Amino acid sequence: MTPARAGRFDDTLALDRRFEALIFNWNGTAVPDRDSDAREVRSLIEALCTFGMHIAVVAGTNVDNVDAQLRARPTGPGRLFFAVNHGSEVFAVDGQGPQLVHRREATNAEDVALDRAAALTIEQLAARGLTAEVVSQRLNRRKIDLIPLAEWADPPRTQIDQLLAAVEARVGAANLAGLPEVVELAQRAAHAAGLGDPRVTSDVKHIEIGLTDKSDAARHMYAELWRNGIGPSLVLLAGDELGPLRGLAGSDSLLLVPELTGAVTVSVGVEPNGVPPRVINLGGGAARFRELLADQLRRREQRDVPDLDVTPGWNLSFRGITHERERTVEALLTLADGTIGTSGAPLFAYASGAPMVVASGVYRGASSDADLLELPCWERLHIEGPADAHLVRVLDLRTGMLAERTHDGRGLRSVRFSSLARPGTAVLRVTGGPVGIRADPPLLAPADDIVTIEHTEGGRYGGEAEWTVIRADGGAVTVAAVQEVDEDGHLDRVAIYHPVEDAASSHDALTHLADARRDGFDTLLTEHRRAWAARWDAADIQLDGDDHLQLAVRVALYHLMGSVTDRGEAAVGARGLSGHAYRGHVFWDADVFVLPFLAATHPAAARAMLEYRVRRLPVALAAARAEGRRGARFPWESAHSGEDVTPRSVRDQTGALVPIRTGDAEVHIVADVAWAACCYADWSGDAGFAAGAGHRILVETAR
């Protein structure tokens, strides 16, 4: 592969970063012409897909022509797409070749209208003295050659200015005001033929009348990338005809759809009349395009930190450290995957910081003192932190990723996430430095006075792995972690948190750790972003006219989704997995306020919440019998066992004991659990639950 060219691209910083997706025109951008050798491009594309980059080839021709020339067979996790036939077809390409995922099917009437439009166009051009001919009748379009001469049979893109002059001379001889008038003539003919929304385009040599164009390809790929958690600011667009041609928009300018506003766009073409605003004019043709690919590959090989998307309404940002509000900030920036929650504390030690990891439903202590068990922290860096004002943290709500940067001369950049696709898997990448590590304290920073590392093992997973078993009254968790740091200061770390019934065994956690290490950062990132995108697709609420309220609503939805697992049981406390408030105890609020949202957007999580109640039904039955009642008496406040852990008293400002009677008096919790069971059964249509565990809950609470 060709190495990245030294220096900056045209002295612009816009390309000095890692992109997560690439959309580009094929002929003229990636290859000089359809007969060119594409082996180097193929090698780069397949390698980039291996590192998680999503790539879309846009072409006016059919899929066989592109595939025969490129012959790429990527293995992922990044995906390759062919958006061909001017946006009428989209193919996903894997090891088996192109697989059709979308096709715009013309009706019989539309096909007849396309034929008629092409014939009318040729007739009207001939009436003006310009000879043209239909050269192809492809899917959803008709292609008309404006200069059917042997010397211009297949001109290379590098001769676009000479071709333009030759076509303009022919058009002018027919008393037509350039290509724009030819396009207008074809549009009128298309409307006259019965096409309601004709797409008339030109590559200078040809006029094409179709039902779709490259804008359809761009919009389809925008939607595909959005479903994979990739927003416009993470996309690189590339073409070779983005600028105007004598008053006619360049054919690749159709890629500049509003949905992709914010993408970085470059042209490697000749562009005789310049490029539109905010398009970087690189020039250099296919060779320069290959340099772009090689540069992106180099960044991934060197473990560059990916950027967060900056689509408005999705980012929660905090600059510096304000000590009196730091705990609030850390709670807001919590990373959670339903199994564990990690506070958004800085990577470095701060006096006001409270780094914390808790596992859902795992408590320490008994009765009213039961509290969420703190676990070893996976995200600590054991080096000196920057001054308070030099720290920036940004949480991308749409992908559940927290970025942190320092502005103290070291330029440390990091991104971390707790995988929604693999709950209990935490991932950290840091660059800039050197970062450095020390053997003491250990990789898994112990929570205060709670845990110590019991086992270490070196070399088994490509670096030094550590693991520990944390035991508590309300359960046990095995934690395992491994990291790699190269000589340039790039750090990758993976940690696994695995709740276990047999606390003596660490096998499952170490197996998950080995799997995560084998799959690598980019696979974990790709899976995680796609999982969050799917959740948001079902849950997002969009508001117009109030940006602050829009962000606040999404913050709330983000914490709701991250606080509840969708497998096993979910003990959902009043603060979710964002802190120790209410000690992680479960109240009626979860059944009545949290569960309906999940039943509507992600029923598996609502079912896991009900499983927490189902497994504690025996305790609820015993509580009712203790009161001389039949049926089930669910507790006002519960933790691991399902027994009532409501405090019995509290001291007031004078020191006197004040009794707390909510545990005895708030009986509506019983009906709340039954209501939640009905809500889930009705909204999800889960007949098995309704006839089984749900039926039993209804009967016993009614008694």
Salt bridges, closest charged atoms under 4 A:
ASP10 OD1 - ARG288 NH2 3.61
ASP11 OD1 - ARG8 NH2 3.50
ASP16 OD1 - ARG299 NH2 2.78
GLU20 OE2 - ARG18 NE 2.71
GLU20 OE2 - ARG300 NH2 3.96
GLU20 OE1 - ARG529 NH2 2.88
ASP37 OD2 - ARG39 NH2 2.55
GLU40 OE1 - ARG290 NE 3.37
ASP67 OD1 - ARG73 NH1 2.91
GLU89 OE2 - ARG103 NH2 2.72
GLU105 OE2 - ARG103 NH1 3.89
GLU110 OE2 - ARG104 NH2 3.13
ASP111 OD1 - ARG142 NH2 3.35
ASP115 OD1 - ARG142 NE 2.62
GLU123 OE2 - ARG116 NH1 4.00
ASP145 OD2 - LYS205 NZ 3.03
ASP154 OD2 - ARG34 NE 3.70
GLU168 OE1 - ARG246 NH1 3.86
GLU181 OE2 - ARG128 NH2 3.57
ASP197 OD2 - ARG199 NE 3.31
ASP203 OD2 - HIS206 ND1 3.20
GLU208 OE2 - HIS86 NE2 3.15
GLU208 OE1 - ARG141 NH1 2.30
ASP213 OD1 - ARG199 NH1 3.26
ASP216 OD2 - ARG199 NH1 2.56
GLU224 OE2 - ARG79 NH1 3.36
GLU224 OE1 - ARG227 NH2 2.83
ASP240 OD2 - ARG157 NH1 2.49
GLU241 OE2 - ARG157 NH1 3.43
ASP252 OD1 - LYS214 NZ 2.67
GLU259 OE2 - ARG219 NE 3.19
GLU291 OE2 - ARG5 NH1 3.28
GLU291 OE1 - ARG288 NE 3.35
ASP295 OD1 - ARG298 NH2 2.58
ASP295 OD2 - ARG299 NE 2.95
ASP304 OD2 - ARG299 NH1 3.89
ASP304 OD1 - ARG413 NH2 2.49
ASP307 OD2 - ARG17 NE 3.17
ASP307 OD1 - ARG405 NH2 3.23
GLU326 OE2 - ARG393 NH1 2.93
ASP369 OD1 - ARG583 NH1 3.40
ASP371 OD1 - HIS580 ND1 3.08
GLU374 OE2 - HIS580 NE2 2.77
GLU379 OE2 - ARG380 NH2 3.33
ASP388 OD2 - HIS323 NE2 2.65
GLU404 OE1 - ARG416 NH2 2.54
ASP408 OD2 - ARG410 NH2 2.84
GLU454 OE2 - ARG471 NH1 3.34
GLU457 OE2 - ARG460 NH1 3.67
GLU484 OE1 - ARG303 NH2 2.54
GLU484 OE2 - ARG517 NH2 2.13
ASP486 OD2 - HIS490 ND1 3.24
ASP492 OD2 - ARG303 NE 3.90
ASP492 OD1 - ARG429 NE 2.72
ASP508 OD2 - HIS498 NE2 3.49
ASP508 OD1 - HIS507 ND1 3.68
ASP515 OD1 - ARG518 NH1 3.03
ASP519 OD2 - ARG422 NH2 2.53
ASP519 OD1 - ARG518 NH2 3.31
ASP522 OD1 - ARG18 NH2 2.77
GLU527 OE1 - ARG422 NE 2.82
ASP540 OD1 - ARG554 NE 2.95
ASP566 OD1 - ARG567 NE 3.17
ASP566 OD2 - HIS602 NE2 2.94
GLU569 OE1 - ARG615 NH1 3.53
GLU569 OE2 - ARG616 NH2 2.82
ASP591 OD2 - ARG613 NH2 2.67
GLU611 OE1 - ARG607 NH1 2.98
GLU611 OE2 - ARG615 NE 2.91
GLU627 OE1 - ARG629 NE 3.18
GLU627 OE1 - ARG633 NE 3.57
GLU637 OE2 - HIS585 ND1 2.64
ASP664 OD1 - ARG648 NH1 3.47
GLU666 OE1 - HIS668 NE2 3.12
ASP672 OD2 - HIS668 ND1 2.63
GLU700 OE2 - ARG703 NH1 3.15
